[in-house]
Amino acid sequence: MQQTSIDEIDVSKYDAVVLGAGAGGLLTSLALSANGKRILILEKESRLGGVWHGYRVGDFRVDQGLHVITRVKHGAFTRFLRTYLDPPPEFVLHEGWFFRVHDKVGTIPSTIGETLRWPLTDLRGRLGLARIGARIKTMKLEEMRKYKDITFLEFMMSRGADNQVILDVMQSAIFMAAGVPIDEASAYEALRTLKDTDKESSKLGSAKRLIFGSSEYDEGYVIGGMQNLVERVVDAISGDYVLNVPVERIVARDGKVSHFVAGGREFQHPFIVSNIPLWFMPGIVDSDRTEDQEFFKKWSNMKYTKGLTIWLGLSEVVIGDRKSRVIVHPNPNTWIISLSSFDPSCAPKGKELVGVATVIREDETREAKVEEVREKVLRIVHPEILDHIEMQHVQVSYATRAALIPGQTALDRPGPETPIEGLYIVGTDTAGEGVGLQQAANSAEGVAKTLFKRIGD
Ligand SMILES: Cc1cc2nc3c(=O)[nH]c(=O)nc-3n(C[C@H](O)[C@H](O)[C@H](O)COP(=O)(O)OP(=O)(O)OC[C@H]3O[C@@H](n4cnc5c(N)ncnc54)[C@H](O)[C@@H]3O)c2cc1C
């Protein structure tokens, strides 16, 4: 892709126009380019990628957030990259999440045998976990759908699964997947996460995995960092992009896009894909039909997830190869990862880059949260880290535009079509399974499929 300026644009040269260059917008553009289409992207910020990016802080290279890529082997995000980037990026899988509850550490057991040896609770707790674990692992997707409008905590309570240690561990696992605690997360999304599958499988298959375990664990980090990946995706897209130009208005008349306004100019195009968060759309879409206005208004109140990441550059290797740790208790739930033990290129030789991530609520300040994580987590779990910090860098941003709560699950979110002909939507608040980049890629796949049929040759 080439950068161009708003004054030089001739929209008739492009097969589609993408508004907003987050992961959803870029992946849609990538899929369309691979099918011979030329794309124009308009982005309001001074760089491409949205919240998907990375940069250098002193001698260290950080990402925006701890990007643990789920479903590296089978997910939509890596499928996009394997299909469209040559050579595909390299991922390093981590060893699974280690949960620390007070002074004990264990993983989420994936088999009955592991459950019965689980070190984090007593025998009664283990038996309870075996019971609920078996129930979840053998549950069909169809049945899970029935629980989309209740919270995971309500689901657990209705099954009598009230052991506090189990709830603490579930809380941490669900926080990672849904970005909200178990008393807010949709039971449907939580159950799918715990069953760890996007696909339906037979009861026998599920039972086999439960007894013999599964080799399906596939989460990891991309070598070279997120910025490198975003740049490679941008290079592979065919077309042009304009930066620093917010789209001001999308005008629809009689149920069809008439034009859009950006940089003081009006543009007409039959295929417009918006990656702009739905919460901005009521202020941007100008339609003469009440149903269009109501559609965008309805989806403009999505509850998002917000993350706080503390990057710590250490003067020497302190955590080393203990590749993942999730601190369940004491609160707050925190993920600690030695990123440089996966990808040494993000820290100078002999030093270590550690990422510490947590969820931040609207009523909490960044300073208070950092202090809480340092004092209630790092000082207890890895006090030696605090003596070796030579760089501290804090990021706060939304991670996924729709937290997986009742009313916002994959079964509820709108898209890729809108009631307005010619206007499509993509992003992590629109239709698409999974969370984060998986969700962005699934939603991009949906838009691209719809547009292939419409645009023609
Ligand atoms: C802290 C953190 C941790 C994360 N961890 C993970 C993880 O572990 N695993 C994982 O898979 N994912 C993770 N993600 C999530 C993933 O990066 C995001 O969910 C995904 O990148 C969001 O994509 P999106 O399509 O919703 O676009 P967004 O990033 O929301 O992009 C929207 C774009 O639209 C632009 N825009 C807005 N208004 C206008 C306008 N009027 N005109 C033009 N452009 C406009 C914005 O500037 C932006 O570029 C994490 C993200 C963060 C921040």
The ligand as a Gaussian input file, in Angstrom:
#p B3LYP/6-31G(d) Opt

LIG

0 1
 C       -4.138000      -4.068000      26.101000
 C       -4.541000      -4.966000      24.959000
 C       -4.344000      -6.331000      25.053000
 C       -4.762000      -7.168000      24.019000
 N       -4.521000      -8.515000      24.092000
 C       -4.900000      -9.327000      23.087000
 C       -4.605000     -10.705000      23.110000
 O       -3.973000     -11.171000      24.036000
 N       -5.034000     -11.488000      22.090000
 C       -5.742000     -10.985000      21.044000
 O       -6.110000     -11.725000      20.145000
 N       -6.031000      -9.672000      21.004000
 C       -5.629000      -8.841000      21.994000
 N       -5.889000      -7.507000      21.946000
 C       -6.995000      -7.083000      21.109000
 C       -6.779000      -6.690000      19.704000
 O       -5.584000      -5.988000      19.511000
 C       -7.976000      -5.783000      19.371000
 O       -9.167000      -6.387000      19.807000
 C       -8.120000      -5.536000      17.898000
 O       -6.892000      -5.083000      17.407000
 C       -9.216000      -4.479000      17.664000
 O       -9.525000      -4.430000      16.310000
 P      -10.750000      -3.607000      15.755000
 O      -10.989000      -4.059000      14.361000
 O      -11.898000      -3.649000      16.687000
 O      -10.174000      -2.149000      15.537000
 P       -9.741000      -0.875000      16.434000
 O       -8.389000      -1.097000      16.959000
 O      -10.831000      -0.456000      17.332000
 O       -9.584000       0.184000      15.244000
 C      -10.547000       1.130000      14.848000
 C       -9.845000       2.102000      13.902000
 O      -10.799000       3.063000      13.440000
 C      -10.191000       4.353000      13.500000
 N      -11.249000       5.364000      13.533000
 C      -12.095000       5.649000      14.551000
 N      -12.930000       6.651000      14.197000
 C      -12.617000       6.980000      12.921000
 C      -13.135000       7.931000      11.997000
 N      -14.146000       8.760000      12.302000
 N      -12.575000       7.988000      10.763000
 C      -11.547000       7.168000      10.413000
 N      -11.013000       6.261000      11.255000
 C      -11.549000       6.161000      12.484000
 C       -9.346000       4.290000      14.772000
 O       -8.380000       5.314000      14.804000
 C       -8.750000       2.893000      14.625000
 O       -7.578000       2.895000      13.852000
 C       -5.421000      -6.626000      22.911000
 C       -5.568000      -5.240000      22.785000
 C       -5.114000      -4.414000      23.795000
 C       -5.257000      -2.933000      23.618000

